[in-house]
Amino acid sequence: MPLPKIDEVRDLSDQELGDRIVETKKELFQLRFQKATGKMEKPHQFKHLRHRLSQLLTIERERQLAASATDATEE
């Protein structure tokens, strides 16, 4: 299974992006819980979810910086 592409994330709205971040963090928590209880079946999911979370947070930060840049130019 290949790692997710960042282009898929760039098309999300700000609300969807925030929802996906929360959802991914919950999934990572569930995986850590499964690992602790010894019921983990797919340990490679850690890598995929951490990768996805970093993509989501990167896009969120890019949008924040773009918004602050436009605010600075308007003043």
C-alpha distances in whole Angstrom, upper triangle without the diagonal:
4,7,9,12,15,17,16,18,21,22,22,26,27,27,24,23,25,24,20,21,23,20,18,20,21,18,18,21,20,18,20,23,21,21,24,25,23,21,18,15,12,13,10,10,13,11,9,12,15,13,13,17,18,17,19,22,22,23,25,27,27,29,31,32,33,35,37,37,39,41,42,43,45,47
4,6,9,12,14,14,15,18,19,20,24,25,26,23,21,23,23,19,20,22,20,17,20,21,18,18,22,21,19,21,24,23,22,26,27,25,24,20,18,14,15,11,11,13,11,9,12,14,11,12,15,16,15,17,20,19,20,23,24,24,26,28,29,30,32,34,34,36,38,39,40,42,44
4,7,9,12,12,13,16,17,18,21,22,23,20,18,20,20,16,17,19,17,14,17,19,16,16,19,20,17,20,23,22,21,25,26,25,23,20,18,15,14,11,10,11,9,6,9,10,7,8,12,12,11,13,16,16,16,19,21,21,23,25,26,26,29,31,31,33,35,36,37,39,41
4,7,9,8,9,12,14,14,18,19,20,17,15,17,17,13,14,17,15,13,16,18,15,16,19,20,18,20,23,23,23,26,27,26,25,21,20,17,16,13,12,13,11,7,9,11,8,7,10,11,9,11,14,14,14,17,19,18,20,22,24,24,26,28,29,30,32,34,34,36,38
4,5,6,8,10,11,13,16,18,19,16,14,18,18,14,15,19,17,15,18,20,18,19,22,23,21,24,27,26,26,29,31,30,28,25,24,20,20,17,15,16,14,11,12,13,10,8,12,12,9,11,14,13,12,15,17,16,18,21,22,21,24,26,26,27,30,31,32,33,36
4,5,5,7,9,11,14,15,17,14,12,15,16,13,14,17,17,15,17,20,19,19,22,23,22,24,27,27,27,30,32,32,30,27,26,23,22,19,17,17,15,12,13,13,10,8,11,10,6,8,11,10,9,12,14,13,14,17,18,18,20,22,22,24,26,27,28,30,32
4,5,5,7,9,13,15,17,14,13,16,17,15,16,19,19,17,20,22,21,22,25,26,25,27,30,30,30,33,35,35,33,30,29,25,25,22,20,21,18,16,16,17,13,11,14,13,10,11,14,12,10,13,15,14,14,18,19,18,20,23,22,23,26,27,28,29,32
4,6,6,7,11,13,15,12,11,14,15,12,14,17,16,15,18,20,19,20,23,24,23,26,28,28,29,32,33,33,31,27,27,23,24,21,18,19,18,14,15,16,13,10,13,13,10,10,14,13,11,13,16,15,15,19,20,19,21,24,24,24,27,29,29,30,33
4,5,6,9,10,12,9,8,11,12,9,11,14,14,13,16,18,17,18,21,22,22,24,27,27,28,30,32,32,30,27,27,24,23,21,18,19,17,14,13,14,12,9,10,11,7,7,10,10,7,10,13,12,12,15,17,16,18,21,21,22,24,26,27,28,30
4,6,8,10,12,11,9,12,14,12,13,17,17,16,19,21,21,21,24,26,26,28,30,31,31,34,35,36,34,31,30,27,27,24,22,22,20,17,17,17,15,12,13,13,9,9,11,10,7,9,12,10,10,13,15,14,15,18,19,19,21,23,24,25,28
4,7,10,12,10,9,13,14,12,14,17,17,17,20,22,22,23,26,27,27,29,31,32,33,35,37,37,35,32,31,28,29,26,23,24,23,19,19,20,17,14,16,16,12,11,14,14,10,12,15,13,12,16,17,16,17,20,21,20,23,25,25,26,29
4,7,8,6,6,9,10,9,12,14,14,15,17,19,19,21,23,24,25,27,29,29,31,33,34,35,33,30,30,27,27,25,22,23,22,19,17,18,17,13,14,15,12,10,13,13,10,10,14,13,11,14,17,16,16,19,21,20,22,25,25,26,28
4,5,5,6,9,10,10,12,14,15,16,18,20,21,22,24,26,27,29,30,31,33,35,36,37,35,33,33,30,30,28,25,25,25,22,20,21,20,16,16,17,14,11,13,14,11,10,14,13,11,13,16,15,14,18,19,18,20,23,23,23,26
4,6,5,6,9,10,11,13,14,15,17,19,20,21,23,25,26,27,29,30,32,33,35,36,35,32,33,30,30,28,25,25,24,22,19,20,19,16,15,16,14,11,11,13,10,8,11,12,9,10,14,13,12,15,17,17,18,21,22,22,24
4,5,5,6,9,10,11,12,14,16,17,18,20,21,23,25,26,27,29,30,32,33,35,33,31,32,29,29,28,25,24,25,22,19,20,20,17,15,17,16,12,13,15,13,10,14,15,12,13,17,17,15,18,21,20,20,24,25,25,27
4,5,5,6,9,10,10,12,14,15,16,18,20,21,22,24,26,27,28,30,31,32,30,28,29,26,27,25,22,22,22,19,17,18,18,14,13,16,14,10,12,14,12,11,15,15,13,15,18,18,17,20,22,22,23,26,27,27,29
4,5,5,6,9,10,11,12,14,15,17,19,20,21,23,24,26,27,29,30,31,30,27,28,25,25,23,20,20,20,17,15,15,15,11,10,12,10,7,9,11,8,7,11,12,11,12,15,16,15,18,20,20,21,24,25,26,28
4,5,5,6,9,10,11,13,14,16,17,19,20,21,23,25,26,27,29,30,29,27,28,26,25,24,21,20,20,18,15,16,16,13,11,13,12,8,9,12,10,8,11,13,12,12,16,17,16,18,21,21,21,24,26,26,28
4,5,5,6,9,10,11,12,14,15,17,18,20,21,23,24,26,27,29,27,25,26,24,24,23,19,19,20,18,14,16,16,13,12,14,14,10,12,15,13,12,15,17,15,16,20,20,20,22,24,25,25,28,30,30,31
4,5,5,6,8,10,10,12,14,15,16,18,20,21,22,24,26,27,25,22,23,21,21,20,16,16,17,14,11,13,13,9,8,12,11,8,10,13,12,11,14,16,15,17,20,20,20,23,25,25,26,29,30,31,33
4,5,5,6,9,10,11,12,14,15,17,18,20,21,23,25,26,24,22,23,21,20,19,16,15,15,14,10,11,12,9,6,9,10,6,7,11,11,9,12,15,14,15,18,19,19,21,23,24,25,27,29,30,32
4,6,5,6,9,10,11,12,14,15,17,19,20,21,23,24,23,21,23,21,21,20,17,16,17,15,12,13,14,12,9,12,13,10,11,14,14,12,15,18,17,17,21,22,22,23,26,27,27,29,32,32,33
4,5,5,6,9,10,11,12,14,15,17,18,20,21,22,21,19,20,18,18,18,14,14,16,14,10,12,14,11,10,13,14,11,13,16,16,15,18,20,19,20,23,24,24,26,29,29,30,32,34,35,36
4,5,5,6,9,10,11,12,14,15,16,18,20,21,19,17,18,16,15,15,11,11,12,10,7,8,10,8,6,10,11,9,11,14,14,14,17,19,19,20,23,24,24,26,28,29,30,32,34,35,37
4,5,5,6,9,10,11,12,14,15,17,19,20,19,17,19,17,16,16,13,11,13,12,8,9,12,10,7,11,13,11,11,15,16,15,17,19,20,20,23,25,25,26,28,30,30,32,34,35,37
4,5,5,6,9,10,10,12,14,15,17,18,17,15,17,16,16,17,13,12,15,14,10,12,14,13,11,14,16,14,15,18,19,18,20,23,23,23,26,28,28,29,32,33,33,35,37,38,39
4,5,5,6,9,10,10,12,14,15,16,15,13,14,13,13,13,10,9,12,11,8,10,13,11,10,14,15,14,15,19,19,19,21,24,24,25,27,29,29,31,33,34,35,37,39,40,41
4,5,5,6,9,10,10,12,14,15,14,12,14,12,11,12,9,7,10,10,7,8,11,11,9,12,15,14,15,18,19,19,20,23,24,24,27,29,29,30,33,34,35,36,39,40,41
4,5,5,6,9,10,11,12,14,14,12,15,14,13,15,12,10,13,14,10,11,15,14,12,15,18,17,17,20,22,21,22,25,26,26,28,31,31,32,34,36,36,38,40,41,42
4,5,5,6,9,10,11,12,11,10,12,12,12,14,11,10,14,14,11,13,16,15,14,18,20,19,19,23,24,23,25,28,28,29,31,33,33,35,37,39,39,41,43,44,45
4,5,5,6,9,10,10,9,7,10,9,8,10,8,7,11,12,10,11,14,14,14,17,19,19,19,22,24,24,25,28,29,29,32,33,34,35,38,39,40,41,44,45,46
4,5,5,6,9,10,10,9,12,12,10,12,11,9,12,14,12,12,16,16,15,17,20,20,20,23,25,24,26,28,30,30,32,34,35,35,38,40,40,41,44,45,46
4,5,5,6,9,9,9,12,13,12,15,13,12,16,17,14,15,19,19,18,20,23,22,23,26,27,27,28,31,32,32,34,37,37,38,40,42,42,44,46,47,48
4,5,5,6,5,5,9,10,10,13,12,11,15,16,14,16,19,19,19,22,24,23,24,27,29,28,30,33,34,34,36,38,39,40,42,44,44,46,48,49,51
4,5,5,6,5,9,10,8,12,11,10,14,16,14,15,18,19,19,21,24,24,24,27,29,29,30,33,34,34,36,38,39,40,42,44,45,46,49,50,51
4,6,8,8,12,13,12,15,15,13,17,19,17,18,21,22,21,23,26,26,26,29,31,31,32,34,36,36,38,40,41,41,44,46,46,47,50,51,52
4,6,8,11,14,13,17,16,16,19,21,19,20,24,24,23,26,28,28,29,31,33,33,34,37,38,38,40,43,43,44,46,48,48,50,52,54,55
4,6,9,11,11,15,15,15,18,20,19,20,23,24,24,26,28,29,29,32,34,34,35,38,39,39,41,43,44,45,47,49,50,51,54,55,56
4,6,9,10,14,13,14,17,18,18,20,22,23,23,25,27,27,29,31,33,33,35,37,38,39,41,43,43,45,47,48,49,51,53,54,55
4,6,7,10,10,11,14,15,14,16,19,19,20,22,24,24,26,28,30,30,32,34,35,36,38,40,41,42,44,46,46,48,50,51,53
4,6,9,9,11,14,14,15,17,19,19,21,23,24,25,27,29,30,31,33,35,36,37,39,40,41,43,45,46,47,49,51,52,54
4,5,6,8,10,11,12,14,15,16,18,20,21,22,24,26,27,28,30,31,33,34,36,37,39,40,42,43,45,46,48,49,51
4,5,6,8,10,11,12,14,15,16,18,20,21,22,24,26,27,28,30,32,33,34,36,37,39,40,42,43,45,46,48,50
4,5,6,7,9,10,11,13,15,16,17,19,20,22,23,25,26,28,29,31,32,34,35,37,38,40,41,43,44,46,48
4,5,5,6,8,10,10,12,14,15,16,18,20,21,22,24,26,27,28,30,31,33,34,36,38,39,40,42,44,45
4,6,5,6,8,10,10,12,14,15,16,18,20,21,22,24,26,27,28,30,31,33,34,36,37,39,41,42,44
4,6,5,6,9,10,11,12,14,15,16,18,20,21,22,25,26,27,29,30,32,33,35,36,37,39,41,42
4,6,5,6,9,10,11,12,14,15,17,18,20,21,23,24,26,27,29,30,32,33,35,36,38,39,41
4,5,5,6,9,10,10,12,14,15,16,18,20,21,22,24,26,27,28,30,32,33,34,36,38,39
4,5,5,6,9,10,10,12,14,15,16,18,20,21,22,24,26,27,28,30,31,33,35,36,38
4,5,5,6,9,10,11,13,14,15,17,19,20,21,23,24,26,27,29,30,32,33,35,37
4,5,5,6,9,10,11,12,14,15,17,18,20,21,23,25,26,27,29,30,32,33,35
4,5,5,6,8,10,10,12,14,15,16,18,20,21,23,24,26,27,29,30,32,33
4,5,5,6,9,10,10,12,14,15,16,18,20,21,22,24,26,27,28,30,32
4,6,5,6,9,10,11,12,14,15,16,18,20,21,23,24,26,27,29,31
4,5,5,6,9,10,11,12,14,15,17,19,20,21,23,24,26,27,29
4,5,5,6,9,10,10,12,14,15,16,18,20,21,22,24,26,27
4,5,5,6,9,10,11,12,14,15,16,18,20,21,23,24,26
4,5,5,6,9,10,10,12,14,15,17,18,20,21,23,25
4,5,5,6,9,10,11,12,14,16,17,18,20,21,23
4,5,5,6,9,10,11,12,14,15,16,18,20,21
4,5,5,6,9,10,10,12,14,15,17,19,20
4,5,5,6,9,10,11,12,14,15,17,19
4,5,5,6,9,10,11,12,14,16,17
4,5,5,6,9,10,10,12,14,16
4,6,5,6,9,10,11,12,15
4,5,5,6,9,10,11,13
4,5,5,6,9,10,11
4,5,5,6,9,10
4,5,5,6,9
4,6,5,7
4,6,6
4,6
4
